[in-house]
Amino acid sequence: MTALEFYDSRRQFRRILALDWSLHALDFAYGSVYALLGFFTFRRVGHSQVYDVIAPFLLVSGFMIYQTWHVCAPNTRSATAFYYFNLPHHRHIAFYAHLALLSLGGLWLLAVVLLGCALKLGGAGITAHYRIHPEMLVLPFVAVALTMAHVYLIRGWSYWLMTALLFIAVCSWFFSKLYLIDARPPLSRNDYWPEREMAYWIQLCIAGIMMGFVWSLIERVRTKWQHRQIGGIR
């Protein structure tokens, strides 16, 4: 293999992804346990015919925060530019490889949650329907994007201000969602079948907006990370 072939972008990507897979693939198998435990967390068996699948996605999102930090944080150790210039890969390719691994891991955990819904885990054979909310389905990817931003961006005062505002917005959205779910009591006119807190198409639009936010944030993080090429890594 020539030096040109060794440093080819595709070979670099496959090499880094293979390394990441060998180091972290087993972690996602452990993460499956958290996804399944979510069905037994804050459950209310017999309270309603419909189980809103929220807790499993929250536990998966928490795991993805931990895993993203574990995968990406070593790239930001305080090393000089000469250290990075001598690595056998470009840092932006490593960024893409980490993102690919985390995306595949997130999809795997979502598949585990969907399998748990199909098996009606935690329902004790009573809960008739497991309701999935599109916004919760994309929440693990939002967690990955926010954690990568925390790892790779320089954390100045403007960063912390935006983080605080975003934290308030996320908490407000989440607690208002829980309130709206509980505020929709089952009625006799629909055989005591609880309705969604909002129309399904609105939830799909919110999920789309969240994924657009993830895409734009990842692109901004990638650009800022590539600019941090000279000098020490802060």
HUSULSUL-V653237 format. One record per pair of residues at least 24 apart in sequence whose C-alpha atoms are under 10 Angstrom apart, sorted by the first residue. I is the first residue (numbers start at 1). J is the second residue. Records with the same first field share a line. If there is no record, write none. Layout:
I->J + J
This chain:
6->88 + 89
7->88 + 89 + 90
8->89
9->89 + 90 + 93
10->93
11->89
12->88 + 89 + 90 + 93 + 94 + 97
13->89 + 90 + 92 + 93 + 94 + 95 + 96 + 97 + 98 + 100
14->93 + 94 + 97
15->88 + 89 + 94 + 97
16->88 + 89 + 93 + 94 + 95 + 96 + 97 + 98 + 101
17->93 + 94 + 96 + 97 + 98 + 99 + 100 + 101
18->97 + 101
19->97
20->71 + 94 + 97 + 98 + 100 + 101 + 102
21->97 + 98 + 101 + 102 + 105
23->71
24->67 + 70 + 71 + 101 + 102 + 105
25->101 + 102 + 105
27->63 + 67 + 105
28->63 + 64 + 67 + 102 + 104 + 105 + 106 + 108 + 109
29->105 + 108 + 109
30->63
31->59 + 60 + 62 + 63 + 64 + 67 + 105 + 106 + 108 + 109 + 112
32->60 + 63 + 105 + 108 + 109 + 110 + 111 + 112 + 113
33->59 + 60 + 109 + 112
34->58 + 59 + 60 + 62 + 63 + 109 + 112 + 113
35->59 + 60 + 61 + 63 + 109 + 110 + 111 + 112 + 113 + 114 + 116
36->60 + 109 + 112 + 113 + 114 + 115 + 116 + 117 + 121 + 122
37->113 + 116 + 121 + 122
38->113 + 116 + 121 + 122
39->113 + 116 + 117 + 120 + 121 + 122 + 123
40->121 + 122 + 123
41->122
43->122 + 123
44->122 + 123 + 127
45->122 + 123 + 124 + 125 + 126 + 127
46->123 + 124 + 125 + 126 + 127 + 128
47->126 + 127
48->126 + 127 + 128 + 129 + 185 + 186 + 192 + 193 + 194
49->123 + 126 + 127 + 128 + 129 + 130 + 186 + 192 + 193 + 194
50->123 + 126 + 127 + 128 + 129 + 130 + 131 + 186 + 192 + 193 + 194 + 195 + 196
51->117 + 120 + 122 + 123 + 127 + 128 + 129 + 130 + 131 + 132 + 194
52->129 + 130 + 131 + 132 + 133 + 178 + 181 + 196
53->113 + 114 + 116 + 117 + 129 + 130 + 131 + 132 + 133 + 136 + 137
54->131 + 132 + 133 + 135 + 136 + 137 + 178
55->136
56->109 + 110 + 112 + 113 + 114 + 116 + 117 + 136 + 137
57->109 + 110 + 113 + 132 + 133 + 135 + 136 + 137 + 138 + 139 + 140
58->136 + 137 + 139 + 140 + 143
59->140
60->106 + 109 + 110 + 112 + 113 + 139 + 140 + 141 + 143
61->106 + 109 + 136 + 137 + 138 + 139 + 140 + 141 + 142 + 143 + 144
62->139 + 140 + 143 + 144
63->106 + 109 + 140 + 143 + 144
64->102 + 103 + 105 + 106 + 109 + 139 + 140 + 141 + 142 + 143 + 144 + 145 + 147
65->140 + 141 + 142 + 143 + 144 + 145 + 146 + 147 + 148
66->143 + 144 + 147
67->102 + 105 + 144 + 147
68->98 + 99 + 101 + 102 + 143 + 144 + 145 + 146 + 147 + 148 + 151
69->144 + 147 + 148 + 150 + 151
71->98 + 99 + 101 + 102 + 148
72->98 + 99 + 102 + 147 + 148 + 151 + 152
73->147 + 148 + 150 + 151 + 152
74->151
75->151 + 152 + 233
76->151 + 152 + 153 + 225 + 232 + 233 + 234
77->232 + 233 + 234
78->231 + 232 + 233 + 234
79->231 + 232 + 233 + 234
80->229 + 230 + 231 + 232 + 233
81->228 + 229 + 230 + 231 + 232 + 233
82->229 + 230 + 231 + 232
83->232
84->229 + 230 + 231 + 232
85->229 + 230
90->226
91->222 + 225 + 226 + 228 + 229
92->222 + 223 + 225 + 226
95->148 + 152 + 221 + 222 + 225 + 226
96->222
98->148
99->144 + 145 + 148 + 218
102->140 + 141 + 144 + 145
103->140 + 141 + 144
106->138 + 139 + 140 + 141 + 144
107->137 + 138 + 140 + 141
109->140
110->137 + 138 + 140
113->137
128->193
129->193
131->196
133->196 + 200 + 203 + 204 + 207
134->200 + 201 + 202 + 203 + 204 + 205 + 206 + 207 + 208
135->202 + 203 + 204 + 205 + 206 + 207 + 208 + 209 + 210 + 211
136->174 + 203 + 207
137->207
138->206 + 207 + 208 + 210 + 211 + 214
139->207 + 210 + 211 + 214
141->210 + 211 + 214 + 215
142->210 + 211 + 212 + 213 + 214 + 215 + 217 + 218
143->214
144->214 + 218
145->211 + 213 + 214 + 215 + 216 + 217 + 218 + 219 + 221
146->213 + 214 + 217 + 218 + 221
148->217 + 218 + 221 + 222
149->217 + 218 + 220 + 221 + 222 + 224 + 225
150->221
151->221 + 225
152->221 + 222 + 224 + 225 + 226 + 228 + 233 + 234
153->220 + 221 + 222 + 223 + 224 + 225 + 228 + 234
154->224 + 225 + 228 + 233 + 234
155->234
